[in-house]
């Protein structure tokens, strides 16, 4: 098997990007920053939105 170049983006970094995009989408939809952060917190802690 040839040497493979590792992906420079870790799973943790990719998850952080996705969470930021979700947060930003809520702000773009009209939620306040505080509301968007509370929604994101709920998602991270395993709740539902």
N, C-alpha and C positions, 0 to 999 in steps of 0.2 A: 504494500500500500504506500503510495507516495506521501511525502510530508505534506500535511495540511496546515494552512495558515489559520490560526485561531481567530474566531470572530472577536473584533475589538470591543463590541458592545455586550456586556454581561446581561444575564437575565434580570438582575436587579436594576441595572440602568434602563433596560427596555421597559420594565414595569413602572419605573419612575416617570418615564416619558409618557406612557399611557395614562397614568394618573394625572399628570399635569394637563394633558389634552382634555381629559374628562372635566377637570376643574375649570379649564378655560372655556369649554363648551357651555357649562352652566352659567358662567359669567356672561358669555355672549348671548345666552338665551334670556338674560334679564335678572338672574339671581345676583344678590350682593356677594361680595367676597366672603363675608362671614357665612352666609347661607351655603355658598358653594363649598367652603371648607368643611362645614358641618356635614354636608352630603358626602363629601369625599371621606371624611372620618368614618361615617357609617359604612361605606363600601369597604374601606380597609379593615374595619373591625368585623366584617362578615355579615352585616345587616343587609337590609334591602332598601331600595330607594323609591 
